[in-house]
């Protein structure tokens, strides 16, 4: 079954064709067990036979290694008189006192036979699995290799990395040398190639869950086939809603999670093969997987099995500690697995290349032995002062915690929470029930801290219980502050304000902690609709923080002031205090969490002013800091904000990748499912993937909007529901979906999407003749724009509302001018579409047609197929059609063929940036960038990054010289 490696297969065909022309040559095919070496050379045999070459093939086997010339005879003379003659000479050599003459005669006879064949025409000889061949056959192949340069002889061998034999190394060194030598290394299948193999095996493209599970094979074709067979009862083929594009930040090294995986999956509901259980519930791999490791020495196999206890990746020092052996000895035993590509060196760790093989090695150990070994490993790592997260991994896998583990956890909880909060929370939950009185209270406090960091709802109740028990004033104040933080994360500002007021009414020994509680009071008051009172209280808080000189206090005071100013509609002043708070936070690592929060606020603030560069800078700094400090809760906020930013800028693929990354993080924020499914549904709705969009909305839990924090992020969900209703021909139903935006309140007035939703209500209400609702939406938008007079978005939405309501081309032209400055492609497309309708309404059909063409161009760059169809339908009813000449179709090659995401990468390539630099700038994985670069080179039909830069310069020059040049498909970073 031929899958992938097309470039290598074409290379092989060229090599065979050259042999058909009478040229000699030598080929070595290398690859790990199961990589497909035999299938690869069999293609050469078929091609050679079709071209008229004489073909001979044999595969050496382990049990023939001690039989002289067995492999060579099987290849050259599998039967007949020639074989009998050589066997006779071998018997003579075995019985002779001096066998050298008979040996040479046998060799000469075989070489002579090959020469006679070559005299009659080109010959191809293939020795498969040369690593098992007997020494005499390998010596013969060396002689034939030297003759291949002067004969029409093509000589090929295949080999594994192990067993490593000197005679095999000598043979391959000779065959690969010189201009006639050629070596092909069969690399692991890529993600898309693994998906293609599954497609052919199963008769349908794999779904996202199965593609991710395929990564367990590490890109090994044979291993992937065996896993697919093993999982066959858990795979069902059914009509799907379209395969997800999983472009997560995973390794993507040949498994099926890779960027662009399974792009042949149907986008419109075709059959999809999918696992019916989550990947975590798959059965243990088949035991047959480890039987294929018989070529390893016993010492190497034992060491590899112990390494499996340490997880997918480990360091040699960790393995030496666990085995109680010197690191030098362990490294010697790891040499074979490294040569066999069972392990790969990532620079800092060794990693199992085939996760399924690691799981199979692990499963060989009896459960009781595993538990004991894990506990011993945990103690060894802890005693050596290793990263507590690694100790925690071993304890989690080791079953019930013993007394030593409980004491270690009590002592190490805070460092473990900082390094691995999810593991800490799980271990602390186990430990609380087994701890004695002396450890229990400390463990409960640490469990509350872990739950708070993970943003879990139970953190508030845990902290409330601990706060109620505490008697020491300092401890009560500290717990009150944590409780207020937990309540604010949940959006329960009323209770947060009450706890804050109660805490401030009690003695607070620490001036710094009292100031931080006062800052919390400012936040709660502003959020609950009293921004003026909050601002008045924030002024002395900022002044006292300056006198204290504490970085954390300064950051929190400026954050509180910025929040109050934001709620007063004074956005620029708010941003200044945000910047001052960030400056304070940078002065000390204890303020890192507040710095992350302020960077998120800075990004949101500049986004509201349509200022993309500071948004990108703030998010870049936040992401780097969140990763460095392992702040999962803040990282999820950063990923969501970046996804929102990419959506507004029109890079919808990047937006989907961002919410996928956020969705994969271990947090429990109530608003996250609303953002994830809402944004996915909205993008897929605009792309007219109705079933996929509906499926995303259906995945939202029933209680999705119960939490106040979740309601703040409801805009995408409401817009997606309205889009699907309108797509179904129910404009009145679309209006009903958006009616929550009409409600006035402190939250609603400042929701980013609200002004735009109000303008959509106006458009849809007028479509179905509901002028009263449309008028109410105009009035609500007018109030919102007045409250947020500094920001460009509400003003643009108000112009759109008033222009639509009056069908006034002048107002809509002003809205268009603002949209062009804002740099949001979808909004720009809507503005052109609205103007086209208004001009057609007033009888200017020519101008309407031109505006429609501009709207469609904007939508095409986004891939917004639904918006194109809607615009065409609205204008068609008014007598305006684009016509075939005005319809733009994306070309297959050239600069115009690049997608917006590819265009961003191409422009950075043109600036001389490396792939890692581009990945950092665009928040992508290095593999995703490599995929984009490959597509760019193919579409531009060039071979180098320098050629991309040259084309970019030519495009820039053309835009400067051509007054009619069309704008590019979106902003650039």
N, C-alpha and C positions, 0 to 999 in steps of 0.2 A: 504494500500500500504506500504509494509515493505521496509524501506530505512535506512541504517546505523545502528548504535548501535548494531552491531553484537555481541560484547562481552556481552552487557547487555542482549540481547535476549538469548544467550546461558546460561547465568547465570539464567535467568528465567526458561528455559527448565530444567536445573539441579534441580532447586527448586521444580518444578512440579514432576519430576521423583522421587525425594526423598519422596514426598507425596504419590506417587503410591506404594512405598515400605512400607507404613504404618507409616511413621514418621510425627508427627505434626510439625507445624511451622507457623510463622506469617510474613507477608510481607506488607510493606508500599511503595507505588509508589508515588513519589512527582514530580511535574513539573508545569510549568506555564500554563496558558490557551493556548490551541492549541499545546502543546508539544507532544501530542500523548499518554496520559496516558491510555485512553480507548482502543486504538488499541493495546497497549502493553499488557494489561491484557486479552484482547480477545484472544491473542495468547496463553496465559496460559490456558484459557478455552478450546480452541481447542486441545491443547496438552493433557490436563487432560482428556477430553472426550475420546480421542483415547487410553489413557492408562487405562480406566475403572473407573476413579473416578466419584463419584456423584458430579455434578456441579450445583451450584446455583449462580445467578448473579442478581444484581439490581443496578440502578443508582439513587441516591438521586437527588431531584430537589428543587429549591429554595422555591417553594410554598408549599412543604411538611414539611418544618422545624417545623411547629407548630402542626402537626398531630402526636400524639404519636405512636411510633413503626411502622409508615408507611413504612419507608425505610427497616426495618427488615422484615416486612411482605411481601413486594414486592420481597425480595430476597428469603426468606425461603418458603413462602406459597403464591405465586402469585394468587392462586385460590384454591377452594376445601374446604373440611371439616375442615382442620387444620386452614385455614384462618378464617372461620366462627367462630370456637371455640374461637380463640384469640380475634376477634372483639366483640364477646359476653361478654367476660371478661372486655374488655375496656369500653363497654357501662355500665356495672355494676359499674366499678370504677368511671365513670363520674357521675352516679346518686347517688352513696353512699356518706354518710356523712364522712366516713373514708375509702377512696379508696385504702389505702395501701395494704390491703390483696388481692384485685382483681388485682392490678398492679403486685404484686409479683407472683400471680398465672399465669398471662399472660406471664411474663418473664420465670417462671419455665417451662411452657408448651413449649415455644419455645426452651429453652435449652435442655429439655428432648427429643424433636423431633430430634434435632441435634445429641444428644447422641445415639438415636436409629439408626439413619442413619450410624453413625460411627461404631456401633456394626456390621453392615452388610458389611462395607468396607470403604475405604478412601473417604473423602469428601473435596471438595474445595468450599469455600464460598467467594464471591467477592462483596464488597460494593464500588461501584464507586462513585466518587464525595462526599466523606464523609463530606466535608466542608459544604454541604447543608443539611445533615441528621438531623433528629429530636433528641433531647437529649436522649429520651428513647432508640432509636435504638443504639446510641453511647454507652450508658450504657450496653445494651445487648452485644454489640460487645466486650466490655471490659471483660465481664464475659466469653464469648466464648474464648477470647484470653488467659485467665488464664487456661482454660480447654485444649487448643490446645497442651500443652506440654505432656499431658497424653492420648490424643486421636489421632487417625489417621485423624486429622483435619488440613487442610491448610486454613488459614484465611488471606484474603488480603483486603486492602483498598487503594483507591487512593485519593489524595487531592491536592488542589492548595495552594499556600502560603497565599492567602486571599480568603474569610474573615477569620480573625484570631479569633477563638472562644475558650474559656478555655476548654470546654468539648472535642473539637477535639484535642487540645494539650495534654490533659490528656490521651486520647485514644492512640494517636500515641506514647507517651512516654512509655506507658505500652506495646504496641505491639512491639515496637522496642527494648525493653530491653531483656537482657539475651541471651544465646546462640541460642535460637530458633527464635529470632527477626532479621529481615533483612530489610534494607531500600535501595531503589533504587531511585536515583535522575536522571530524564531525562534531560540531558544537551542539549543546543542548537545543532542543526546539524552543522557539520563542513562544510567548503567550498566544499570539494569533495562530501559530503553527500547531500548538497543542490543541487549540480549539478546533482547528480544521481536522486534525486526526480524530478527535471525539465525534465530530460531525459525520465523518465517514464511517466510523465504527457503529454509531447509534442511529444513523439515518436522519438526524435532525440536528440543527446547531445547538450547542450547549447553552443553558441559561446561566445567569451570573453566579449562582451558588455553585454549580458544577464547574464553571471555569475557575473559580477560586480554589475549589478542592483539587483541581487538576495540578495546581502548583505543588502538591505533595510528591509528584513524580519528578520534579526538578528538571523537566524537559526531556526525560529519557523515554523514547517511544515504547520500548518493551515494557517498562515499568508502568507507563500510562495505560497500555492495553490491559495489563494484569489487574490494575486497580479498577478500570472500567468494568471488567468481567466480575471482579469481586463485589462491586457495588451494583451490579445489574438489577437486583431486586429492589433497589432503593431509587432507581431512575425511572421516571415516567415521562413519556412524550405526550404533550398536550398543547393545545392552542394557547399561545402566550400573548401578553400585552406588549411585547417588544422587549428585547434584551437590554439590560442596563449597560451603559458604557462605564465599566469599572476602571477608573484611572486613578486609583488610590496611590499613596506614597510608598506602596510596598516595594519589595525587591524586584519583582517582575522578571526574575532571571530564568525564564524558561518554564513557567509553570502554567499559566492560564489566568493569572491575575493581572497580566501585563497590559500596558497601555494599548488600547485599540483591540483588545482581545475579542475574538468572535464577531467581527464586524459583519460577517455574513448572516448573522441572526436576523430574522425578519423584524422590520420595524412596525409592521402593521398587524401583528396578531397571528403570524404563521406558527407552525409546529415548533416547539422548543423542547429539548431534552433537559430535564431538571431533576435534581435531587429532591426527594420528598421529606428529607430530614435536614436539620442544620449540620454544617460541617463538623461541629463539635460532637455530634451524636453518631458519626460514622463508626462502623465497627473497626476493631484493630486490623491492621493490614494482614494479608495472608502470610503464614509462616514460610511459604515457599520463597519469599523475598530474600530471607537471610541465607537460604541454601545456595544462592548464587554468589556468596562471598567465600566460597571454599578456597579460592586462590590466596587468601590472606593467611599469614602465619598465625599460629595459635595465640602468640603474645599480642600481635596487632589486633586480632579479633576481640580478645578479652578487653584490651584497652579501649577499643571502639565502643564496646558494650557499656563500659563504665562511663564513657563520655556521653552516651545517650541519656544517662541519669541527670546530666547537667542541663539538659534542654537543647534547643536548636543550635545554640552557639555557646562557646566556652573559651577560656584561655588555657594554655598549657599549664600555667601555674595552678589554676583551680583544679585541673585534673590531677596534677601531682599531689596537691593537698588531699584530695578525696581518696586517692589510691595509696597515700602514705609512702610515696616513692620520690626519689630525686627527679627534678624536672628534666635533667639530661636523659635519663632512661626513658621517661615518658615520651620525650620528643623523638627518640630513636624508634619507639614502637608506633608512633604516629606517621612515620615516613611512608609506610606502605599505603595507608588510607589517603594520604595527600597525593601520592603519585597516581593512585587509582581514581582520583577526582571524587572520592566519597566525601572528602572534606575540602573546603576551600579557605584560603587565608584572606580575610577581609582587611587585614592591616592591624586591627586591635584584637580580633578574636578568630578562632577557627569555627567554621559553620558547616553543618551537615548540608550537603547539596541536595539530598533527596529526603525531605521530611518523612515520607512514608517509610523509608528504610530505617530511619532513626526510631520511629515508633515500633517497627517490627523488632529491632534489636532490644528495645526497652521491654516489649511484651514477652520476650523470652525469659526474663527474670520472674520467678514466682512472686506473687503479690506481697507475701510476708517479707521476702528478701528485699524487695523494692523499698518497702516502708522503712526497714532497718537501715538500709544503705542511704536513703534520703536523710534520715535523722543524723547518721554519722557524718554525712557530707555537710549538713547544716552546722554541726558543732565544729567541724574542722575549719570551715570558712569563717565562722564567727571568731574562733580562737585566733585565726591569722589576721583578724582586723579587716576582713573583706567588706565590700559594699553590702550593707544590710539587706538590700533588695535581693541579692543572690542568696543570702541565708534564708530569707523569707520564702523564696521560690521552693527551696528544698523542704522547708517546714510545711508548706501548703501541700506538697506532694507526699509528705510522710505520714499522713494520718493524724490521729489524736496527739495533742501536744503533751509532752511530759513536763515534769517540774522545771527542768533546766530551760526548756523552751519558753515557759511562761515567765520565768525570771528574766531571761534574755529580752523578751518582748517588752516587759515593763521598763527595762533599762534603755532599750533602743527605739522605743515607739516613735519619739519625735523625729529622729533622723530617718526612720523608715517611712513615716508619713510624708516627709519632704521628698524622699526618693521614689516611693512607690505607694501612693495613697490607697489604691484599690487593694493591693496585697495586704497592706497594713490593716485596712478595715476588716477584711475577711479573717485574718489571724486574730485580731483583737476580739471579734465576735466569738471566736472559738475559745479564746483565753479567758474571757470574763467569767464564763461558767465554770472554769476549772481553777480559778485563782483563789488564793487565800485572802483573808481580810486585809492583810498588809499590802497586797498588790491590786485588789479589786478596784478601789477608788481611782487610783492612778490609771489603770487600764480603761475604766469607763470614761475618764476625761480624755484620754488619747483617742478612744473610739469616737467620741463626739467631734474631736478635732479632725479626724479622718473623714467622717461623714460630712463635715462642713466643707472641707477641701474638695470633696467629690460632689458637693452641692446636692446632697441627698435630702429628701424631705424629713427623714427621721432625725436629722441632726438637731433641728429646733427642739423637739421633745426631749431628746437626750440632754441637751444643754439646759433646758428648763428644769429638768429633774435635778441635775447637778447644782444649778443655781439655787434651787430651793433648799437643798441640803447644806450648802456652804454657810459657814458662820463667820469666817475671817473676812473683814471688810475689803481687803485687797483682792482676795479670791472671788468674793461676790461681784466686785466691780469688773474683774477680768472676764468672769463667766457671763455677766450681763452684756458686755461688749460683744462676745462671741455669739450670744443668743440673738442680739439685735442684727448682727451680720447675717445669721442664718435666716431670720425672718425677712430681711430685705431681699435676699436671694429668691425667696419664695414669693415676693411681692406683697407680703402682709405688712403694709406700712402702718396700719392702725395699731396693730399689736406691737410693732417695733417702736413706735412713738411712746406707747404706754410703758414698755419696759425701760426705755431710755429715761423718761421722766422719773420713774420710780428709782432708777439707779442714781440719778443726779440728786435725788432727795436724800440719799444716804451718804455717809462719809466715804470719800474716794481718796485714799492716801496718796496716790500718784497724781501729780499735776498733769503729766502727759496723758494718762488714761482718762482723766476728767475732761481734758480738752477733746480727746477723740470721741468721747460720749456726746459732748456738745456738738461736735461736727455731725454725728449721727442724727441728732435732733434736728439740725438744719435740713438734712437730706429728707427726713420723714415729713417735716412740715411742708417743704417745697413740693414733694410728690403728692401730698394730700390736699393740695389746692391753696396753700397759704405761702406763696413765694415771697411776698413783701415782708411778712413776719420772719421768714427764714433768712432773707437777706439782712434784715436788721440784726439778727442774732449772729450771722456769719462775720460781720465786720469786726467785733471784738475777738472772735475766735482766731481770725487771721492775724490780728495784731499780737495776741498772746503767743501764737505759734512762732512768730518771728523772734520774739524775745527768748523763747525756750531754745531755739536753734536746733531742735530735734528734726532730722530729715523726715521721719514718718509723720510726726505731728504737722509739719509744714505742708507735706503733700496732702494729708487728709483735710486740713483747713482750707487750702486752695480748692480742693475737690468740692467741698461743701459750698464754698462761695460760687464756684463755676456752676454748680447744679442749680443754685437759687437764681442766678442770673439767667441761665438757660430757660428756666420756667417763667421768668419775667419777659422773655422774648428778646433779651439783650445778648445775642449770640456772639458778637465780636468780643465783648468784654468777657464773656464766659470762656472763650478760647484763650484769652490772655491769661486768665487764672489757671486754666488747664496747663498751659505751657510752664507757668511758674511752679505748679505742683509737680510736673515732670522733672523740672530742674532740681527741686528739693529731693525728690525720690532718688535721683541718680547719685546723690551724695552718700547713700548707705544701702547695703544689701537688704537690711531689714524692711526697707520700703519697696522691695521689688514687686510685691503683689499690688500695692497701690499704684505703682508706676504702670503696671500692665493695665489696670482699670483706667487710668488717666489717658494712656495711649489709645485705648479703644474709644474713649470719649473724644479725643482729639481727632481721630479718624472720622467718627460720625459727624463731628462739628464741621470739619472742612468739606465732607461730602455734602452737607446741607448747603454749603456755599458753592457747590460745583467746582471744587478745587482738587483735581485728582492727584497732583504731585505730592502735596503734604499728606493726603490720605494714604498713598502708597508707602511713603516714608514711615509714617506712624505704624502702619500694619506690619511693615517689614521688621521694624525694631521690636514690636510686640511679639511677633512670632519667634524671632530669634531668642528673646528673653524667656518666653514661655517654654520653649524647648530646652533651653539651658537650665532653667530652674525646675523643670518637670511639672509645671503648673498646668495640669490638665484642664481644670475649670476655666482658666483664662485662655488657654489655647483654643478651646471650643468657641469662645466668643470671637477670638481673632479670626478663626477659619470662617465663621458665619459672616462676619463683617466683610471679609475679603470676597466671599461669594456674592454678597449683596452688591459690593462695589463692581465686581466683574459683570454682574447682571445689568446694572445701570449703564456700564460702558459698552455693552453689547457682546461681550465675550462669554457667551452662554455655556460653551463647553467647559471653560474654566470655572464658571459659577457652579455647574453641576459637580465638577470634581471637588470643589471646595466644600459643598454640603455633604458629599460622600465622606470626605475626611472628617468633618465634624461629627457625622453620624457614627463613625467608627470609634470615637473616643469614649472612654468609660466614665460618663457623667450621667446625672439623673435630672438635669434641668427640665422643668415642665414645658418650657417654651421651645425646646429643641425640635421635637417632632413636628411642631407647627411650622417652623422655619424650613426644615428639611423637606417635608412632603409638600408644603405650599410652594416653595421655589421650584422644586422638580415639576410639580403639576403645572405651574404657570409657564415654564419654558416649553414643556411638551405640548401644552395647549396652544401656544403661539406657533409651534412647529406643526400643528394639526395632527398630533399623535393623540387622538382623543381617548382611545382605550388606555393608553399608558398614563395619561393625565388623570383619567377617572380612577385608575387603580391606585395612584398615589394618594388621592383624596380619600379613597376608601380605607387606606391604611391608618388614617388618623384615629386614635382611640376616641371612644364616645365622650370621655371627660376632657378632651384636649384643651378646651377653652375655659375650664373652671378656674384655673390659677390666673390671677391678675397679670403675671408676667407673660403668660401665653397669649392673653388677649391683646397685648401690645404688639405682638408679631403676627396678627391675624390678617394683615392686608393682602399678602400673596394668596392666602387661601381664599379669601373673599373674591379677589380678582379672578382667580382660576375658576371658581364655581360660576361666576358670572360669564366668563368666556365660554365655558362649556354649555351653559344655558343658551347663550346667544347662538352658538354654533349649531345647537339643536333647533333653532328657529323660535326660541321663546325669549323675546326681548323683555317682556314683562317679568318673567322669571329671573332674568339677569338683573333687573332693577331690584327685585326683592332680595337677591343675594347681597347686594351692596348697601341696603338700607341701614345697617349698623353704622355706616360712616356718617349718616345724618345726625347722629346723637352728639350733642355738645357736652364736653366735660374736660377736665384738666388733662386726662390721658389722650382722649380722642383729638383734642385740638392740636396736639403736637406729634401725632403719629405721622411718620414720613409719607406713607402712602395715602393718607386721608385726602389731601387736596386733589390728588390725581383720581382717586375713587369718586370724589364728588363730581369731577368733570366727566367721568364715565357715566355716572348717573344721569347727568344732563343729556349726554348723547343718546343713551339708551331710552330714557323716558320720552324724549322727543320722537324717537323712532316709533314708539307705540302710542303716541298721542297723549301722554300724561304730562301736560304742561305744568300742573300744580307741583308734582314731585320735582320736575326739572327746575322750577322757580325756587323751591325750597333748597335744592342743592346749590343753586347760584348764591342764595343768601348765606348759606352755611359756609361756602367757600370764601365769600366776602369777609365774613367774621374771622375765619382762620387766617386769611391773608393779612388782615389788619393786625391780628395778634402776633403774626410772624413777619412783620414788615421788612425785616432785614434780609430775609432769605429769598433767593430767586425762584425756588420751586413753587411755593404757594402763589406768588404773583403770576407766574406763567399759567398755572392751573386756573386762576381767576380770569385771566384774559381768554383762555379757552372756554371756560364756562359761559362768560358773557357773549363771546363771539358765536358759540354754538346756539345759544338761546335766541340771539337776534339774527343768526345767519349773516353776520357782519364780516365781510372780507377784510376790512381794515383792522378790526380787533384780532382776527385770526392771523393776519400778516404780522402784527406785533407779537403775537404768541409764537409764530414761526421764528421771528428774529431772536427771541429769547431762547427758543429751543436750540437754534444753531449755536448760540454761545454756550449752552449748557453741556454739550458733548454727550448727550444720551440718545443713541440712535433710534430706539423704539419711540421715544417721545417725539423725535424729529419726524419719523415716519407718520405718526398720528397727526402732527401739525400740518404736514403737506396734504394728507388725506382730508383733513377738515377743511383746509383752504380750497381744495379741489371741489368739495361738495358745495361750499358757499359760492364759489364762482359759477358752478353749473346752475345753482339755484337762481343766480342773477342773470343767467343766459350767456355768460362768457365761456362757451364750450371749449374754445381753443386754449384759453388760459387754464381751464379746469383739466384738460387732457395733459397739459405740460406738468401741472402740479401732481396729478395722479402718477405720471411716470416717475417723478422724483420720490413720491411715497413708496412706490413699488421697488425702486432701486434701494431705498433704505431697508425695506423689509427683506429683499432678496439677500442683502449682505448678512442679515441676521438669520436667514433660513426660516423666517416667520411666514410659513405658507398660509396659515389661517388669516393673517392680517392682509395678505395679498388678495385672497378670495373675498374677504369682507369689503375691502376697498373697491375691488372690481364690481361687486354687487351693488354697493351704494351708488357708485357713479353710473353703472349701467341703467339703473332705474331713472336716472336723470338725462339719459341719452348720450353718455360719454363712454367710449370704449378706447382702450389703449391702442388696439391694432397690433398686428404682428411686428411692425417695425419698431414700435416703442417698447416692446417687451424685451427685457434684458435676460439673457440666459448665461449662466456661469460657464465659461470656457474651461476646457480640460487642462490646458497648459498655459504657461506664461504668468506674468505678475497678477493679472486679474483672476487667475484660478485659485490664488491663495485664500484660505479662509481667514477670518479676523484673527484667530489664535495663531495661525501660521504666519500671518503678516507681522504680528508683534515679534515673534521669534526671528523672522527674517531681518527685521530692522535692527535687532540687537546683534545678530550675526554680522550684519554689515558694519556695526560699530566696533567689531573685533572682539566681542565678548565670547568667552568660552561657554561650553554647555553648563558647567556648574554655576557660573556667574548668571547665566540666563535663568536657570532653575531657581536661584535665589531671588532674582529680581521679579519673576512672575509667579512665585509660590508654586512651582511645579516640581515633579520629581525629575531627576536627571534622565530617567528612561523616557518620560513623556517628551522632554525636550529633544532627545535623540530621535524619537519617532517623528516629531514635527520637522526636524532638520532633514530627515530622509525624505519626507513628503515634499519639502521645499525644493530640494535638489532635483527630485523627479519632475515636479511640475515646471520648474524653471529650465529643466533639461540641461543642467550643468553638473560638474563633478567636484567642485571645490567651494569652500566658503568665500574665497576671494572672488569667484565669479558671481556669487550672490551679492557681495558688496558692490561689484561693478554694476549689476543690474539695478540695485537700489539707487546708486548714484545717477544712473541714466533716468530712472523714474522721477527722481527729485528734479533733475534738470528739465525734463519734459513738462513737469507741473509748473516750474517757474517760467518757462518760455511760452506755454500754451494758455491763453486766457480762457479757453473753453474747457480746460482740463477738469475732469470730474474729481471731486474730493475722494480721498481714500476711504476704505471701508471701516472707518472707526478711528478713535484716538490711539496714539502710540504712547508707550510708557516713557 
